[in-house]
Amino acid sequence: MSVATAWERGLRLEVPAEAPIPRHDEARYDARGDVVIFRREQTLTTCYGLRPEYLTDIHGVATAATVDEQFGTAYCAAINPRNLETL
């Protein structure tokens, strides 16, 4: 899968200002690839995988929770707490 392709077919994700997600200009959710891609200015900056094995930090969990809320998915339900990084 190409990140650029996922960006093009992705749906706009509205990230709440209070979410602990790094600053960006736009985010898109690609259901086929189970990813969220972030753009700052004209550059694609970050791609978060939403499968449980990739949800290991607060940014990924917050991203998955936002997708769950807006698109009715259940990514957060599959998170294994043992995979989460400790601060």
N, C-alpha and C positions, 0 to 999 in steps of 0.2 A: 504494500500500500504506500502510495505517495502522500506525504503531508499536504502538498499543494492540492492534490485531488480531493483529499478529505476536507480541506478548507473550502473548496469550491462547492462540494455537495452538502456541506454542513449547514445546519440551521443556527440562526443567531441565538446566542445564550445571553440572557440578561443577568449579569452577576451583581448581587447586592453590594452596595458600597462598604458595608460592614464585614463582608466575607473576607477571611484571611487569605486572599489570593493576590499575588503580585500585580502591580499596576499594569494596565493594558488599555488599548483603545477599542478592541472588539474581541469577542470570543464566539466560536462556533462549535456546535456539537455534531459529530458525525456518528450516527447510530450504526452504520455498517462496520466501521472500524473500531467502535467503542472508544472514541477519543474526543478530547476537546483541544482545539488549537487556539492559541492566543496570538493576536497581532498588535504590534505597537508601530504606529505610523504605517509604513508600507512593508514592514518586515514581519514575517511569521516568527515569533519568538519562543514559544513554549508549546509542547504537545504533552498532554496528560493522558496516559492510558487509564481506562476506567474499569478494567477487569480487576478482581480482588487482589491478585498478586502484585499489582502495580500501585495499589492504594496504601502507601506506607507513611505518608506525612500529612500534616494539617492542610497543606495546600491541595493535595489530591483528594482528601476526604471532603473538604469544602467544595471543591469542584464537582465531585460526584453527588453531593447533597443538593447542589444547585440544579444539576441535570435531573435528578430524581424529582425534585419539586416541579420543575417546569415541563418535563416530558413524561412523567408518570412511570419512570423506570425504577429499578430497585438495586442499583449498584451498591448503595451503602449497606443493604441487608446482607450482602455476601462478604463484607470486610471481616478478615480474621484479626482480632485485636493483637494477636502475637506478632503480626507483621508490622505493626505500627512502631515507628521510631520513637525512642524516648528522648526527652529533652534534658 
